[in-house]
C-alpha cells in the first residue's frame, strides 16, 4: 500500500481496551485504511472497549463520517463498546450536526489540557541492521534529549529506545546489512520515538505478561510498563510494507526545563 500524505493511524493496546488513534485528514483516500484497521482490531478486543481517538484529526469529510457510521453499526452487531475520544471542536460540531454523536459516545478533551505544540527537533536516521544498532540508537537518543528531560526520564527514554531497536534487530525479517529506521521527535513536554523495519510485525496483545518466559518479547513488556503511551502501525519502508513500533514519554515537569534557543 502506498503512503497516505497528511494521515497517520496508530493502534494502542491496554488492559482496558484498544484505541485507534488517527492524525491528519480523514477523507475518501484514508477512510478505507481506518475501516481496515477496525476489522483487524475486532479479534484482539475480546470484549474490551474500542476507542477512536480523533484528537489529532485536522479534517474530516463525508467519507470519513460514513466510515465512522459503518464502524458504529458493526460494533453494535458485535456487541462492542465504542467511543470517540477527544475530537477537536470543529469535528465535534460535524459529528453533532450529522447525528453521529447521538449514536457514538463522545469523550471530550481533558479540561485545561494544553494545546498541541510543534516539535522542537526531529532526528531521522537509518541504523544498520546488526547487533550494534541498539548502542547507536542510545547515542542518538541521548544527544537528542540532552538537557530536555530529567535524569530519570532520560534513562527511561534511553532504555525504551534500546528495547524497540533490539526487538527490530532480533525479530525483523531482514538480512544483516539492511536498515532499521529511527525517528526521535522532541517536544516541550516530552519525546516520541518511532522504530521501523521491514518485518511482518506482531500482535501487541500477545506480548502481555501472561506469556510464558521462553516466548520472548520481554523488552516490549518493559515498554508497556514504562512508556506514557505506545503502539504499533503499518507503514511504508522502501518499496514495500513495513512495521513501526513507537512510544511517547511525558516529561517530569517538576524537573523539566526547556533549553533556551542559544542552547538548541
N, C-alpha and C positions, 0 to 999 in steps of 0.2 A: 504494500500500500504506500502511495506517495505521501510526502509530508503535507500537513494542513497548516497553512500560514495563519497566524493570529489565533491559534487554538491549541489547547493542551488538555489532556484528560488523565487524571491520576486515580488510583484506587487505594484507599486507606482501610485497613482491616484491623478490628479490635475485638475484644471480648463482647462488646455491647452491640456491634453491628458492623456494617460495611458502608463506607462513604465513597461516592463517585464525585470527585472534585473537578469542576470544569473551570477553564480560564480562557479568555479571549471571546471570540464571536461564535455563537451557536446559530447556524443558518442551514440552508439547503445542502451546503457542502460538508458540514460537520455533524449534522443530526444523525446520520446513519452510523457514525462512529459511536455516538452516545448509546444508540439502541443496541449496537453490537456489544458494547461493554456491559450494558444492563443484562443481556442474555447470558454473558459469561459469569455474571455475579450471582445468578439465581441459585446455582448448586451450592456454592460455598456459604450462602446465607444461613441455611439450616435453622430457619425460624427467627433469626435476628432481624433487627430493623435495617432498612436501606435508606440512606440519606443522599439526596442530590444537592451538593454544595455549589451554589451559584455566586459565591462571594466575589470571585474574580471574573465573572462574566461581564463584558463591556457592551454586548449587543445580542439581542435575540429577536428572530423574526417569526413569521407564522409557521415555518418548517420546524423551528426549534420548539415552539409551543405545541405543535402537533406531536412531536417526539415525546414531550412530557405527558401528553394525554394518553398516548399509546402505552407508555410505561405505567401510568396510573391504572389503566384498565387491566394490564397483565398482572400487576401487583395485586389487584383486587381478586383476580382469578386464582392466583397462587396463595392468597391469604397472607400477603407480606405487608408488614407495617412500613409505610412510605412517608417521607417528609422531604420538603425542600428547605434548605438551610441558607440563611444569610443573603437573600437576593438583594442587590442594590435597589435604591428607591425607584428608579425608572423601570426596572424589571418587575418589581413588586406591583407597580401600578398596572402593567400589562397583564400580569397573572390575575389580578383582581378584576380588571375590565373583561377579560375573556372567560372568567368563571373558573379558571384552573385553581385559583386559591380556595374556591369553595369545595374542591374535590381532594386537594392535597394540602395537608397542614403546612403552614409556613413558619419557620423558626427565624425570627428577626435577628439582625446583627446585635451583638452584645452591646448594651447601652454603655456609652462612654468609651468604646473601643477606638483606638487611634486609627486614622485613615491609612490606607495602603501607601507606603513610601517607596520612592525609587531606590534601586540598589546603589550602594556606594562603589562597589568594584565587582567585576566578574572576571574570573580566570578560567580559560578552557584549554586543556592540553590533552594530548594523546599519550597514554602510558604504554610502554612496550609490554606485551602480554608475557610476562615472565615473573619469577619469584621476587624480583626486586621492585616490582610495581608498587606494592603497598608502602615500602620505605620512601619511594619518591613522592607518592601521594601525601604522605605525612609531612614531608618537607614543604611541598606546595601549599598545603593547608595551613601550616604554621606561619608561613610568610604572609598568606592572605589575611589571616585574622590577627596578626601581630598588633597588640595594643587595642584591639577592638572587643575582646572578650576577657572575662575574669580568668584567672589561672585554672579554676575548676572547670569552667565551661570550655576553655581551650583544650584541656586534657580530654574532656568528653568528646568534643568535636573531632579531635585527632584520632581517638580510639574508634569512633563510629566510621570515619572515613576509611581508616585502615581495614576495618572489618568488611566494608562494602567492596573495596578493591580486592581484598583477599578472596572474597566469595566469587567475584567475577573471574579472577585468575584461575581458581580451582574448578569452577563449575561451567564456565562458558565453553561452548563448542567451537573453540578456536585453536589453531596450531600456535605453538610458541613462535614469537616473532610478529604476531598480529598486534592489535592495539586494544586498549581499554580507554574509553572516554571518561574524562574527569572534568566536571564543571563546578566551580566554587563561586557562590554569589553571596556577598556580604551586604547586610543591611544595618541600619542604625540600631536595630533591636535584635539582631541575631544573624544566623548564617544558614544557607541552604546548600547542600552538596548532592550532586547527581552523578551516578556512575553508570555508564552504558557499555554494553558488549553485544556480540553477535549471537549470544546464546538464545535458547528457546524459552528461558525464563522459568518461573516456578509459581506455585500457589502459596501465597503468604500464610494461608490457614494451615498448611502442612508443616509450618515451622514453629508451631506453638510448643510450650514446654512439655506437653504430654508426649511428645515424640520420644522414642527410645534413644538413649545416648549414642548408640552406634550409628544412628541415621544421619548425623551431621547437622549442619545448619545452626550451630551454636552461636556463631557471630551475629546472625540476624535476630536471634533471641535477645542478644545484648542490645542491638539497635532498637528492638521493640520496647525494651525496658528503659532505655536512657534518652531516646530522642523525644522531642516535643511532639513531632509528627513524623510519619514515614509512610512510604507507599511504593507502588510499582506501576509501570506503564509500558506499553509497547511503543517503539519509536523506530525511526529510520536510521540505519547505520550503513554508510556507504551506499551501495545499490540495493541493499536488502533490508529485511526487517530485523530489528534488534530489540533489546530489553533494557529498561532503565530502572534502577533502584535509587531512591532518593530519601533524604531525611532533612528535617528542619530542626534547629536548636535555638530556642529563645534565650536571649541574653539574661544573665542575672543582673537586674537593674540596680541592685544595691552596690555592685562593684563595677558596673559598666560605665565607661565614658567614651564618647565618640571623639576620635582624634581630630585635631584642627586640620584645616586644609594644608597647612605647611608640613604636617606630619604624613599626609597621604601620598 
